[in-house]
Amino acid sequence: MRAATYVVPAAAGDKEDGECAVFYFGPGQGGGVDENVRRWMAQFEGGQSATPKTKAQTVQGLKVTTVEHAGTFLSGAPMAPVKTPKPGYRLIGSIVEAPGGSVFFKLTGPAKTVEAAQASFDKMIGSVKK
């Protein structure tokens, strides 16, 4: 379930805002890390065969996996029959494996906008606690 959605203001030169979405499904819900990374990659053209940049770390005792990918984002609802291709997009996603269930953070938007927001995203992930 989507717990929160934040608008990330467009960086200079980008025409659209980005979005940071936070999902929490409950204990044992929402799928594993690999499953979610595959789902996120499938939101990009050719993403099913993509190998995203990944980083595993521990933040305040919690396992966190972060992935990054860039390309043509296929915008639209998950089950929508038609997707709108958005070239030049980027995704940064973090999966925090918490005792009460994983929390999923996904930042998507035009590449410059996501790049401009990366430090804030990293700071947010760095602030998670049990």
N, C-alpha and C positions, 0 to 999 in steps of 0.2 A: 504494500500500500504506500502510496506517495505521502510522505509525512510533511514535506515542505518543498516549495519551489521559489527560487530567488531569481530575479532578473539581474543579469550582469550587463551593465551599460556598454554599448558599442564603443570600441576604441576608435580613435581618429582614423578615418579611411574605411571603416566597416559600415555597411548599410543596415545591419541588423544587430539587435542585442543578443547576448548569449543567455544561457539558462543553467542554473545549478539546481539539480533536483536531488532530494534526499528520500530514500525509501527504507522502510522497516516493515517486515512482514510477521515478526514474532519468532519465538524460539523454534529452531529447526526448520524455518520456512524461508522461502526466497531463493533456494538453490545454493549450490556451492560456488566457490571462486571461479573455477574453470568454466562452469556453465554460464555464469554471468558475463565473464569476459567474452565468450563466444557470442552471447546475445548482443552485447555492445558492439562487437566487431561486425555482426550481421546488419547493423544499422548504417553501414557504409558500403558503397559499391565495391564489390570484390572482397569485402571484409571477412567473409567466411574463410578465406584462405590466407588472410593477413596474420602476421606475427607482430602483435603490438609490442611496444617498449614496455617492459614490466619492472617493477621494483617491489621487493618484499622487505618489510621492516617491522620492528616492534615499537609501538608508541604507547608509553605508559602501561606496559604489560599486555597490550593488545596486539594481535597479529594484524597487520595492514598490508594489503596488496594494492598497488597503484599501477594503472595501465594508461598508456598514452597512444593515440592514433590520430592520423590526419588523412583527409581525402574528401571524397564526395559523400556527404551525409544524406541519408534518405529520410527526410522529415515526414512525420505523420504518425498517427496512432499505431500501436503495435500490430493490430490485426487489420488495419486499413488496407483495402485492395490496391490503392494508388498511393505512391510515395512521391514527395517533391524532392528532386535531387538538388542539393546545395553544395556546389564545389567550394573548395578552400576552407572547409570546416575542420575543427579539431575537437578531440575528446580527451578529457582527463577524468578517470574514474578511480575511486578508491573504495575498497571493500574492507570494512572494519569488522573483524570477527570478535564479537562481544559475548560475554557469558549469557546474556538474555536474548541472543540472536544477532545475526549480522546486520550491519547498517551499511547502506550503499549510497555513495555520493557520486554524482555524475555531472560534470561540467561540460557543456557542449556549446559551440558557437563558431562564428568566423574566427579564423586562426589568430588574427591580431588581438581580438577581444579576449580569447581564451589565454593567450600569452600574457596579456596585461593583467589578467586576473589570477594567474598561476601562483604568485606569492601569497595572495590572500587565501586561495584554496589550500595551499600547503600549510599555512598557518592554522586554518580551520581543522585540517586533519591532525596536525600536531597538537591540537588542544583536546582531543578525545580522551575520555577517562572511563574507567570501569564504573 
